[in-house]
C-alpha cells in the first residue's frame, strides 16, 4: 500500500507539471509542489513574463578582424548567457549571432549590464570573438558560443565557452580580471591528446554561491566540472585551466548507446545519463555552474525530448530544464534527481525562433535577495525566471 501511495503521489505530481496552461496561478502552484517534493532543489522559479524577453537582437556593428568588414554581429540572435554580479550590478556575457558565417552565422560573446536584473545596456562590440590568433582554427567560422563563468578566490574570472569551427565543437577556457579583456587558453582538454579534439561543450564548474559571487571550490583537493551534450560527463582540474575527463571501463557504459563511441568517448564516466520515456530521453546538457550546498551539489541541466522515446506530451525536440543532486564529497554519485522539468517553453518567443520549443538555462545569479535564472529562448532571445530567497 505504501508503494502504491508513493506511485500515486508521483503520478499526480507528474500530471500537474505537464498540464498545458498559461494560468500564472496554476504555474506557481505547480512550482510550489515541485519545491515540496524536492527540498534540495533550487525552486520555485517563476518567469518574468511581464518583462521577457530581457534581451533581443541588436543593431550594433563590429569590425571583424578576420573578414576585415563591418558585421552586424548580434543582428540575428542573442541567447545563452553567463552572469556575474559585481558592485550591485548584473553583468551578462551573452552569445550573439550574425547571418554571415557558417553554418548558421558566426557567434561572438557580447557584454551587457543591468542595475535591476531586467533592463540591460550593452556594449557596441563583442568582448570575445574569433580573431587572427592561434585559436582561429577552432573558432572560425562557427565562432564562440554558450559562455559560463566562475571566479577563483582572488577574483580572477574563468570563462568556459564552446569554440565551433563548423565541424567540431570544443570546450575552451579563458580568463579575465575585468570581464572585458580576455586571455584565451584554448581547449580545456588541450593537455590530453586523447580528448583534445573530441566534440565537447557546456562546462559547468562546481562552485560556491556566496553574496552574489560564484567561486570555484575544490572537493577533495580538485576542482570539478560537469560538461557535455548527449550525456553529462565530468572532469577534474587543479588549476581551472587544464582539465582531465573522468573515465571508466567500457563495461560500465555498455547499457548506453554508442553515438559518441569514437575517440575513446565510450570510456568517459557518465555523470548524468538520459532516461527513456522521460522529458530528457534524447539529450542532457549542463546548465549554469553547479552549486555546492550543504545538501550536496545541485546541477541545473538542460534536456531535449524525442516523443518516440521520451515524453509524448511534449512537442518534438522540446528543450526543458531540470535538476539533479550529487553527493558533495563524491561529485559522481547521484543522490536524487527530479522526475520532471521545472521550466519548459510556453511563451511565443520560447516556442518559435531559430530552433523552436527551447528554454535553455545557462546564467544563474544571486541578486538583491533573489535568484535570477537567465535562459535562451528558441535560440533567438534571452529571458529570465526569478526565485525569491531562501
N, C-alpha and C positions, 0 to 999 in steps of 0.2 A: 504493500500500500504506500509506503514511504517513497519507493522508487517511482510509482505511478504519479504521486503528488508532485515530485520534483520535475518529472517529464511534463506534466500538465502545466505547471507554472512556467517552465521554459517555453512551451508552445504558445502560451498566452503572450509572453514577452516578445517572442519572435514575431507573432502575428501583429501585435501592436506596433512594432517597429517597421513593419512592411506595408502598413496601410497607406495608400497614396492619398495625401491630404495637404492642403495649403493652409489649413487652420493653425494659426500660431499657438493657440492654447493647447491643441492636441499634440503638436510637436513638442512643446515644453513638457507636457505630461509624459510623453514617451522618453524624453531625455531624463527626467527625474526617475523614471522606472529603471532605466539603464544604470544611473548613478547608484541606485539602491542595490541593484543586482551585482554590480562590480565596484565595490567601495574603494578599491585600489586605483581605479581608472581616473583620469583627468576629465571629469564630467560635472555638470552638464554644460555643453556649449549651445549657444543659440545664434543663428545667423543674424547679422545686422542688416536685415532686409531693406530697411528704410535708407541705408547709405550705400549698399552694394550695387555694382562693383566699385571698390575704392580706387582702382587704377584701371585706366583704359589705354589703348594705343595712343601714341602722341605724334606730334609734328616735328620734333627735334631732328636736326640734321647733323651728321658726323662725317668728318673726312676720313675715309677708310685708308689706312696706310698701305694696304695690300693692293687694292684696286686703284688707289690714288684718285678716287672720285668721292663726291659727297653722296651720302646714303641716308635715306630716311630709316634709321636703324631701329626705331620702335614703331614703325607705321603699320605693321601687320598685326602683331600680337604682343601682349605683355602677360606674363604668368609666372608661377612657381618661384616665389620669393624667399629669401633668407631675411631674418630680422635680428636687429641689435637694439637694445635700449641703452642710451648713454646720455647723461645730463638732462634727464626728464624729457628726452626726445626719442621717438621711434625712428630708427634708420632702416631702410629697406634696400636690399640688393636684389634686383629682380631680373628675370630673363626677358629680354626683348628680342623681337624677330623682325627682320626686313623681308622683302619679297624677291630678293635678288639671288642670294646664294643657294647652293644645293644642299639637300634635296628639296626642302620646302622653305628656304630662306635662312640666312646666317643669323645665329643667335649671339647676343652680347649681353653683358651684365650691366644694368643701369643702377643709378643711385638716387634715392628719394628720402625725404624726411617728413615727419609729422609731429605736432605737439599734442594731438588728441588721439592718434592711432587710426584716424578715419580719413582725414583730409591731408593729402600729400603734395609736397612740392618736389620737383625733380631737377636733377642736373641735365644740362643740354647734351652732354656727351657721356658715353659709357665709361665705366672705370676698369672693366676687364673685358678684353676682346682679342680676337686673332690679330697677330701683328707679324712683322717680318723678323721673327725671333726664332730661337731653336725649337719652339713648341708649335710652330706653324704647321708642321707635318701632322700633328694631332688635331689641330683646331680648325683647319681650313678645308672645306668651305662651310661645314656644318656649324662650327662656332663653339661658344662657351655657354653651357646650359645649367640650369637647375642647381643654384648655389645653396649651401647650408653652412652656417657659421657658428664657431665657438671661440672662446679665448682661453689663454692659459693664466697662471697665477700672476704673471707680470703684466697682463693686459694686452699681450700680443694676440691679434686675431688670426684664426686659421679658417680658411675657406676651402671646403671641398666643392668641386664642381665637375661637370661632365664635359670633356672635350669630344667633339664629333667631327670626323674627317669625311663624312659621307658614307662610310662603310662600317667603321667600328667606333663604338663609344668607349671612352676610357675615363676612369675616375682620376681626377687631378687634385693637386693641393697648391694653395698659395697663401702667403702671409701678409699682414699689414699692421701698421701701428695706428693708422688714422682712418681706415676704411676707404681711402681714396687712392692711395698709391700701393700697388700690389706687387709682390715678388712671387713669380711663378717657380715652382719646383718640378713640375712635370707629373707623370703618373704616380699615384700613391704606391703602386707596386713596382716602381721603377728599379728597385734594387733586387727584385726577384724575377729572374729570367723566365721562370715558368709561367708567371702570371702577368707580366708587364704588358703584354699585348692582347689580353683577353677582353671580351666585352664586359665592362664594369661600369656601374652607375651608383648614384644615390648614397653617399656616405654620411651616416648619422652617428656622430661621435657621442659616446656616453658622457654625460655632463651633470654637474650640479647647478640647478637653477636657484640663484640666491640674489635677492634685492635687484632684480632686473637683469643680472648678469648670467650668462651661460658659460660656465667654467668647466673645461675638460678635466675629468677626475680619474685618477688611476684606481684600478681594482687589482689587488694583489701584485702591485708593482708594475702594472701595464695599463696603457690606455686601450680602450675597446671601441670598435666601430661596427655598426651594422650597415650592410651595403648590399646592393644588387637589385635586379628585377627578374622576374620569374619566381625565384625563391629569394629569401633574405639570408645572406651569409654573414660571417663575422671575420674581423681582422684585428690584429693587435699591433701596438707600437710602443716604443719607449720615448719617442721624441715628437710625436704628432706629424712627422714629415714622412718617415719611412715606415710603411705598413706591410704586414705579412698575413695573408689569408690563413684562417684556421682550417686545417684539413682533417680528413678522417679516412677510413678504409672504404673501398668501393662496396663492400658487403652492406654496410650501414645505409648506403644510398640506393640500394638495389630496388627498393619499392617505389622510387620516383622516376619520372620519365627522363629520357636522356637528351632532351633538346639542346642542352649545353654540355654535352659529354666530351666535346673536342677540347684539346689543350689541357687535359687533366682537370677540367672543371668538375667532372664527376667525382673528384676526390675532395671537393670543398665540403666542409661541415655545414649542413643546412641548419640555420638557427630558427627560421620561421618557414614552414612548408605551406603550400597551397592545400585547400581542402575541397574535395569533391562534394557536390550538392550545396555548397555554401556560396555566398557572395564573392569569396576570394578563391574560387576554384581554379582560375586561369593564371593569375599572377599576383604576387605580393611584392611590395617595394617600400623601402624605408621612407618615413616622413621626416619631421624635424629631428634635431639632435635628441637622443634618448635621455630621459630624466632618471637620475639616480635619486631614489627616495628611501624613506625608512622601510617601506613595504617591499621594495625591490626596484628593478629597472623597468620603467614604463616606456615602451616604444609605441608611438603612434605610427601607423603604417597605412599605405595605400593598397588598393586591390583592384583587380579587373575581373568582371564576371562574363562567363560564356554560358548561355542558357542551357545548352545541351549537356553540360557537365556541372553546372552551378545552380544559382538561384533563378528559378523560372519566372519569378515575379519582377525581376529587374530587366530593363532593356538590354539588348546585346551590347557587350563592350563597356558596360557601366563601370566607372571608377568611383568607388566609395571608400570610406576610411574606417578603420577600427583600431583596437589597442591590444597589446599583449604585455604580460608581466613576467620578467625573468628574475631569478634569484640574484640578489645584489652581490653575492660572493662567487657566483658561477653564472656569468652572462650568457651561457649556452643552455641553461636549464629553465624551461618554461614552467612557471608556477600556475598561471591562469591565462586564459585567452577569451576575449569576448566572442560570443556566438553570433553576433550580428554587427552591423555597421552603426556608427553614431552620426555620420553625415553622408548624404548622398545627393546627387543632382536633382533639383526640383524647380529652380527658377529658370526663366527663359535663357539667361546668359550662361547657365550651367548645362543646359540641355543642347544648345546649338552653338557651334563655333568651328574652329579649326579641327577639333576632334569632339564629336558630340558626346553628351552624357558623362561629363567629367567634373568631379571635385577632387583635386589633388593637393593634399595638405603638405606644407613644407616649412613655413615660418611660424615659430611659437615664441611669445614674449610675455613676461610679467610686466605690467604697466598700469600705474595708477590703481593699485589694488584689484586688478582684474587680469585674466589671461586672455590674450589676443591670439587667435589662430588664423593665419593667413593661408589662402589656398588659391590655386589656379582653377579657373572655370572654363571648361571646354577648350583648354589650351589657348585661350584668347583674352581673358581678363583676370583681374585679381579681386578677391572678395575676402571678407573677414567674418569669423564667428567669435563670440565673446562669452567667457565664463567669469562670473563673479567669484572672488576668493572667499573662503578657502576652497 
